[in-house]
Amino acid sequence: MLATPDFPVQSISKKHKKGAKQVASSRSSRFAKLERGSSKSAKRRHSNRSIDKDNLAEPPPAEVDEGGTRTIHISNLTNERQAMKVKCSDNYLYSVDPVYTFVEPGSRISVEVVRNNGALKLDEMVFVTTKAKADDQHAKSLFTGKTGNLAAIVPLLSATA
């Protein structure tokens, strides 16, 4: 699976947003914490989940205007039907449609991201996938418990209009 924003993107820098974590270093620190098992809750959340860093999509940050809408396209590059779940670091600030969906082999879907008015900050959207059978009807039911593989982490940058 590959997430690609369908609009111009801008990477964050210290000059652009002071005090914010660098996108590349925050990704590295997330993996370091997962590998170390920084807390008991992190160990529980990620104990059955293996992360293949080589196959993890690393799309550029998605810049979303305050109170704006953007579209992110997701492509299934595998030969199997995939169920997808979209998670966000701030569900009060961002709305995502669809949250759960199926992506057929070789096809592409659009995920609409709506940002409500709020403080400017760095957030991230996480795409989790799992294999789906042809007769599966509801993607949400496939994500019960500790199932799913991390497919992509998309940093969300806020921008004033």
Order of alpha helices (4+ residues) and beta strands (2+ residues): beta-alpha-alpha-beta-beta-beta-beta-beta-beta-beta-beta
